[in-house]
Every structure is written in structure tokens, then in C-alpha cells.
Amino acid sequence: MLASNNSYVPPKSFILNGIPGLERVHAWISIPFCIMYIISLVGNLGLVYFIHHEESLHHPMYFFLAMLSLIDLFTCTTTLPNTLCIFWFNLKEVNFNACLVQMFFVHGFTGVESGVLMLMALDRYVAICYPLRYATILTNPIIARAGLAVFLRGVLLMIPFPFLVKRLPFCQSNIISHTYCDHMSVVKLSCASIQVNVIYGLMVALLIGVFDICCISMSYTMILRAVVSLSSADAQLKAFSTCTAHISAIIITYVPAFFTFFTHRFGGHTIPPSLHIIVANLYLLLPPTLNPIVYGVKTKQIRESIIKFFQGEKGADIQDN
């Protein structure tokens, strides 16, 4: 709408329409979403607890894993409660500024998560290629600085997004066909050119996603060369087995991320909107749900800590009785 000075007034609110075409089964869709959210909360809080309290887990690999768990918790909590309110109570209206805040946190946390996955790849590279210098290279101050660097990178690169959206005129529909405020879903409602938003989004994708994937690929290329050079097959298997959980986390995170990214920009007319929205939600929900399970199953030290914890609880109960 136009104000008297010919400037556009932003809408007071947006309507998050959920999953288009599947409105009648929102309640059923909410069941797996809610279960996955509960698993992610319990799993990631449990990982952070064990890493904090178990001295045997006070190593760089587990510190990075604790960072990943915290980011996963924040990421899914940014969107899932709001999504469940849409599914259960039909609470679809979201304030314009609240939408921008959610958009900032969604993209900020996913950017930080990508950076943490890159740091974990570098951690595996140092552990396998320079095992004798591992403790001296990855000291606690270095870990803290690296974590702060990827956090600041994610936050600072995402700050322009809300301001780029706020300058756009929204003079037509305010209905967003999504369950949360995603940057591209919001700007597509504008009746002006969104070229600046698209270009900046691509630039951020290059600076975060492509850069991190290149670093991860280089790390694993050098890891593979180091593993192949080992003389014993058992040593090769043992060395590479320390990377399997991290490789699983990379696949879980980046596959739905790339699907969402390319669908928004190139597949809008060929991919069903409902499929795109479901994958976009899984992009934020799958990593927090599966990462604790994968690391709990694949990492011996974490398994032993969990068993020790429950055996201790069981022993305490027996003594009390």
C-alpha cells in the first residue's frame, strides 16, 4: 500500500500458510515433526551434558560436537514450535518484524552449523595426518577462537538480510506458502525487483556453503591419502572409522540444504510446492534429530559414557531400595 509521501508501508504481518495442498493433513504431519523435535531436544541436550561432565570426552572432537549440538538445538527451536502452532492451532499470522527476526536466526544458525561441520573436518584432518601434534595444534584457545570465528561469520553475513527485505514494497499478497519465514519465500511476495536480494543470497551461499564444502573436500582428500598410505588394513579401517559419524552428519545436513537452495532458484515450476516445503523443514529438523543418534552409535567413547551413566543410575536405585 502507498503512503501519502509515495513511500511503501510494510505490511503489519504475514500469513504462514503451512504446507500448500496438505492443509487437511497438517495434524497428521505434525506427529512425526513433534516426535523428531522431542528426539532432537533430548539427544542434543544429552550430548552436551555428557561432553561437559565426562572428562574422557574433553577433547577437541567432542568440543566441536558440543558446538554442533547447541547450534542444532537453536536451529530447530527457531522454527518447530511455530510450525506446530500452525499445524495444531491454525495460528498462521506472524508480525512483520518477528518474521524478519525468525528469518535472520534461521539463516544465521544454518550458516554457523556449516562452519562447525567445516571445523570438525579440519579436526579429523589434524587427528589423522598429524596425530602426534594433535593436542598441541588444537588447544582450547584455538578451538574457542575457531568457534567464535564461524559464529561471527554466520551472524555478520546474515545481518543484511532483514534490512534488504525491509526496503522492499509488499503491495500485493502477504501469504507465505511456508511454515516459517525463509528469505526467498518472503522476498517473492514483493512487487519490486528482488535482484539485489538474490545476488546477495548467492554471495552468502558462496562465502559460507561453497567455501565450507571446499574445505571439507580438501580435508577428506588429504585424509584419504593419509589413510591409503598406512601399511595395515586394520589401521586404515580404524583411522577412517573415526570419520564415519562426521561424514554422515555432512550428508544429513548438505543434501536437503542443496535441494532447498536450488529448488528456490531454479526448480520453482517443476518441483511440487508441498515437497519443497517438507524438505525445507527436514533441512532444519533432520540434522538435530539424527546427529545425536549417529554420534551415539558410531562413537565408542560416547556409547561408553551413556552406558556408564545408566549403569550408575541403576546402581544408585538398587542402593536406595
C-alpha positions as CSV (number, residue, x, y, z in Angstrom):
1,M,0.0,0.0,0.0
2,L,1.1,3.6,-0.7
3,A,1.5,6.2,2.0
4,S,0.9,9.9,1.3
5,N,4.6,10.6,0.5
6,N,4.6,7.8,-2.1
7,S,6.7,5.5,0.1
8,Y,5.6,2.0,0.7
9,V,4.4,1.0,4.2
10,P,5.5,-2.5,5.1
11,P,2.7,-5.0,6.0
12,K,1.9,-5.4,9.7
13,S,2.0,-9.1,9.4
14,F,2.4,-12.2,7.1
15,I,0.3,-15.3,7.0
16,L,2.3,-18.5,7.1
17,N,0.1,-20.9,5.2
18,G,1.9,-24.2,6.2
19,I,2.4,-26.9,3.6
20,P,0.3,-25.9,0.5
21,G,-2.0,-28.6,-0.7
22,L,-1.7,-30.6,2.5
23,E,-3.7,-28.4,4.9
24,R,-6.2,-31.2,5.6
25,V,-3.4,-33.5,6.9
26,H,-1.4,-30.9,8.9
27,A,-2.4,-32.6,12.2
28,W,-1.0,-36.0,10.9
29,I,2.2,-34.3,9.6
30,S,2.7,-32.7,12.9
31,I,3.1,-36.1,14.6
32,P,6.5,-37.1,13.1
33,F,7.6,-33.5,13.3
34,C,6.8,-33.4,17.0
35,I,8.5,-36.7,17.7
36,M,11.6,-35.7,15.8
37,Y,11.7,-32.4,17.7
38,I,11.5,-34.2,21.1
39,I,14.3,-36.6,20.0
40,S,16.4,-33.6,18.9
41,L,15.9,-31.9,22.3
42,V,16.7,-35.0,24.4
43,G,19.5,-36.2,22.1
44,N,21.4,-32.9,21.8
45,L,20.9,-31.8,25.4
46,G,22.2,-35.3,26.4
47,L,25.3,-35.0,24.2
48,V,26.1,-31.6,25.7
49,Y,25.6,-33.0,29.2
50,F,27.9,-36.0,28.6
51,I,30.6,-33.9,26.9
52,H,30.5,-31.4,29.8
53,H,30.6,-33.9,32.7
54,E,32.7,-36.7,31.3
55,E,36.5,-35.9,31.4
56,S,37.2,-38.6,28.9
57,L,35.2,-36.6,26.3
58,H,37.2,-33.4,27.0
59,H,38.9,-33.4,23.6
60,P,38.7,-31.1,20.5
61,M,36.5,-33.5,18.6
62,Y,33.8,-33.6,21.3
63,F,34.0,-29.8,21.9
64,F,33.2,-29.3,18.3
65,L,30.4,-31.8,18.6
66,A,29.0,-29.9,21.6
67,M,29.0,-26.7,19.4
68,L,27.1,-28.6,16.7
69,S,24.6,-29.9,19.2
70,L,23.9,-26.4,20.6
71,I,23.5,-24.9,17.1
72,D,21.2,-27.8,16.2
73,L,19.1,-27.1,19.3
74,F,18.8,-23.4,18.5
75,T,18.1,-24.1,14.8
76,C,15.1,-26.4,15.3
77,T,13.7,-24.4,18.2
78,T,13.7,-21.3,16.0
79,T,11.1,-22.9,13.6
80,L,9.5,-26.0,15.0
81,P,7.3,-24.5,17.8
82,N,5.9,-22.0,15.4
83,T,5.3,-24.8,12.8
84,L,3.5,-26.9,15.3
85,C,1.3,-23.9,16.3
86,I,0.3,-23.7,12.6
87,F,-0.5,-27.4,12.4
88,W,-2.3,-27.7,15.7
89,F,-4.0,-24.4,16.4
90,N,-4.1,-22.7,12.9
91,L,-2.0,-19.8,14.3
92,K,-0.7,-18.6,11.0
93,E,-0.3,-14.9,11.5
94,V,3.2,-13.6,12.2
95,N,4.2,-10.0,12.8
96,F,6.3,-8.5,10.0
97,N,9.3,-7.7,12.3
98,A,9.0,-11.1,14.1
99,C,9.2,-12.7,10.6
100,L,12.4,-10.8,9.9
101,V,13.9,-11.9,13.2
102,Q,13.0,-15.5,12.6
103,M,14.5,-15.3,9.1
104,F,17.7,-13.9,10.5
105,F,18.1,-16.7,13.1
106,V,17.2,-19.5,10.7
107,H,19.8,-18.5,8.2
108,G,22.3,-17.4,10.8
109,F,22.2,-20.7,12.7
110,T,22.4,-22.8,9.5
111,G,25.4,-20.7,8.4
112,V,27.1,-21.3,11.8
113,E,26.3,-25.1,11.6
114,S,28.0,-25.3,8.2
115,G,31.1,-23.6,9.7
116,V,31.1,-26.1,12.6
117,L,31.0,-29.0,10.2
118,M,34.0,-27.5,8.4
119,L,35.9,-27.2,11.7
120,M,35.1,-30.8,12.5
121,A,36.5,-31.9,9.1
122,L,39.7,-29.9,9.9
123,D,39.8,-31.6,13.3
124,R,39.7,-35.1,11.7
125,Y,42.4,-34.0,9.3
126,V,44.7,-32.9,12.1
127,A,43.9,-36.1,14.1
128,I,44.7,-38.5,11.3
129,C,47.5,-36.6,9.4
130,Y,49.3,-35.2,12.5
131,P,48.3,-37.5,15.4
132,L,51.4,-36.7,17.5
133,R,50.8,-32.9,17.3
134,Y,47.0,-33.1,17.6
135,A,46.9,-31.9,21.2
136,T,49.4,-29.0,20.6
137,I,47.7,-27.8,17.4
138,L,44.1,-27.9,18.6
139,T,44.4,-26.3,22.0
140,N,41.4,-25.0,23.9
141,P,42.1,-21.3,23.0
142,I,42.4,-22.3,19.3
143,I,39.1,-24.2,19.5
144,A,37.3,-21.2,21.2
145,R,38.7,-18.8,18.6
146,A,37.7,-21.0,15.7
147,G,34.2,-21.4,17.1
148,L,33.9,-17.7,17.6
149,A,35.1,-17.0,14.1
150,V,32.5,-19.2,12.4
151,F,29.8,-17.8,14.7
152,L,30.7,-14.2,13.8
153,R,30.9,-15.1,10.1
154,G,27.4,-16.6,10.2
155,V,25.9,-13.7,12.1
156,L,27.6,-10.8,10.3
157,L,26.8,-12.2,6.8
158,M,23.1,-12.6,7.7
159,I,22.6,-9.2,9.3
160,P,21.9,-7.5,5.9
161,F,19.1,-9.9,5.0
162,P,16.4,-8.3,7.2
163,F,17.3,-4.8,6.0
164,L,17.3,-5.9,2.4
165,V,13.8,-7.3,2.9
166,K,12.5,-4.3,4.8
167,R,13.3,-2.0,1.9
168,L,11.1,-3.9,-0.4
169,P,7.5,-2.9,-1.1
170,F,4.8,-5.5,-0.3
171,C,1.8,-4.2,-2.1
172,Q,0.1,-7.5,-3.0
173,S,-0.4,-10.7,-1.1
174,N,1.0,-11.2,2.4
175,I,0.5,-15.0,2.4
176,I,3.7,-17.0,2.6
177,S,3.4,-20.6,1.4
178,H,5.7,-22.0,4.0
179,T,5.8,-23.0,7.7
180,Y,8.5,-20.4,8.6
181,C,9.9,-17.1,7.3
182,D,12.5,-18.1,4.7
183,H,14.3,-15.3,2.9
184,M,13.4,-16.3,-0.7
185,S,9.8,-17.2,0.3
186,V,9.3,-13.7,1.8
187,V,11.0,-11.6,-1.0
188,K,9.0,-13.4,-3.7
189,L,5.9,-11.6,-2.3
190,S,7.4,-8.2,-3.2
191,C,6.1,-6.2,-6.1
192,A,9.5,-4.8,-6.9
193,S,12.8,-6.1,-8.2
194,I,14.4,-8.6,-5.9
195,Q,17.7,-8.8,-7.8
196,V,19.8,-7.3,-5.0
197,N,18.4,-9.9,-2.6
198,V,19.1,-12.8,-5.0
199,I,22.6,-11.6,-5.7
200,Y,23.4,-11.2,-2.0
201,G,21.9,-14.6,-1.2
202,L,24.1,-16.2,-3.8
203,M,27.2,-14.3,-2.5
204,V,26.4,-15.6,1.0
205,A,26.0,-19.1,-0.3
206,L,29.4,-18.9,-1.9
207,L,31.1,-17.4,1.2
208,I,29.6,-20.0,3.5
209,G,28.3,-23.1,1.8
210,V,30.7,-23.4,-1.1
211,F,33.7,-22.3,0.9
212,D,33.0,-24.8,3.7
213,I,32.4,-27.6,1.3
214,C,35.7,-26.9,-0.5
215,C,37.5,-27.0,2.9
216,I,35.7,-30.2,3.9
217,S,36.5,-31.8,0.5
218,M,40.2,-30.8,0.8
219,S,40.4,-32.2,4.3
220,Y,39.0,-35.5,3.3
221,T,41.1,-35.7,0.2
222,M,44.2,-35.4,2.4
223,I,42.7,-37.8,5.0
224,L,42.1,-40.4,2.3
225,R,45.7,-40.0,1.0
226,A,47.0,-40.5,4.6
227,V,44.8,-43.5,5.3
228,V,45.7,-45.2,2.0
229,S,49.4,-44.8,2.8
230,L,49.0,-46.8,6.0
231,S,50.5,-50.3,5.7
232,S,47.9,-52.2,7.7
233,A,44.4,-52.7,6.5
234,D,43.2,-52.7,10.2
235,A,45.0,-49.4,10.7
236,Q,43.3,-48.0,7.6
237,L,39.9,-49.1,8.8
238,K,40.4,-47.8,12.3
239,A,41.6,-44.4,11.1
240,F,38.8,-43.9,8.6
241,S,36.1,-45.2,11.1
242,T,36.7,-42.1,13.2
243,C,35.3,-40.1,10.3
244,T,32.1,-42.0,9.6
245,A,29.9,-40.1,12.0
246,H,31.1,-36.8,10.7
247,I,30.6,-37.9,7.0
248,S,27.0,-38.9,8.0
249,A,26.4,-35.5,9.6
250,I,27.7,-33.8,6.4
251,I,25.3,-35.9,4.2
252,I,22.3,-35.3,6.5
253,T,22.9,-31.5,6.5
254,Y,24.0,-30.7,3.0
255,V,21.7,-32.9,0.8
256,P,18.4,-31.3,2.0
257,A,20.2,-27.9,2.1
258,F,21.2,-28.0,-1.5
259,F,17.8,-29.3,-2.6
260,T,16.1,-26.4,-0.9
261,F,18.6,-23.8,-2.2
262,F,18.4,-25.0,-5.9
263,T,14.6,-25.5,-5.8
264,H,14.0,-21.9,-4.7
265,R,16.1,-20.6,-7.5
266,F,15.8,-23.0,-10.4
267,G,13.0,-25.5,-9.7
268,G,10.0,-23.5,-8.7
269,H,7.9,-24.7,-11.6
270,T,8.9,-28.3,-11.7
271,I,9.1,-29.3,-8.0
272,P,5.7,-29.6,-6.2
273,P,5.4,-26.8,-3.5
274,S,4.4,-29.3,-0.9
275,L,7.6,-31.4,-1.5
276,H,9.8,-28.3,-1.4
277,I,8.3,-27.1,2.0
278,I,8.6,-30.6,3.5
279,V,12.2,-30.9,2.5
280,A,12.9,-27.3,3.7
281,N,11.5,-28.4,7.2
282,L,13.5,-31.6,7.2
283,Y,16.6,-29.5,6.3
284,L,16.3,-27.8,9.7
285,L,15.0,-30.9,11.6
286,L,16.9,-33.9,10.3
287,P,20.4,-32.9,11.5
288,P,19.3,-32.1,15.1
289,T,17.4,-35.4,15.2
290,L,19.9,-37.7,13.6
291,N,23.3,-36.3,14.6
292,P,23.0,-37.4,18.3
293,I,21.9,-40.8,17.2
294,V,24.7,-41.2,14.6
295,Y,27.4,-40.0,17.0
296,G,25.9,-42.1,19.9
297,V,26.1,-45.2,17.7
298,K,29.3,-44.6,15.8
299,T,31.5,-43.1,18.6
300,K,32.8,-45.6,21.2
301,Q,33.6,-43.1,23.9
302,I,30.1,-41.6,23.8
303,R,28.5,-45.0,23.9
304,E,30.6,-45.9,26.9
305,S,29.7,-42.7,28.7
306,I,26.0,-43.3,28.1
307,I,26.3,-46.9,29.4
308,K,28.3,-45.7,32.4
309,F,25.6,-43.1,33.2
310,F,22.7,-45.5,33.1
311,Q,24.6,-48.2,35.0
312,G,25.4,-45.6,37.6
313,E,21.7,-44.6,37.8
314,K,20.7,-48.2,38.1
315,G,23.2,-48.9,40.8
316,A,22.0,-45.9,42.7
317,D,18.4,-47.1,42.5
318,I,19.4,-50.5,43.8
319,Q,21.2,-49.0,46.8
320,D,18.3,-46.8,47.6
321,N,16.0,-49.8,47.6
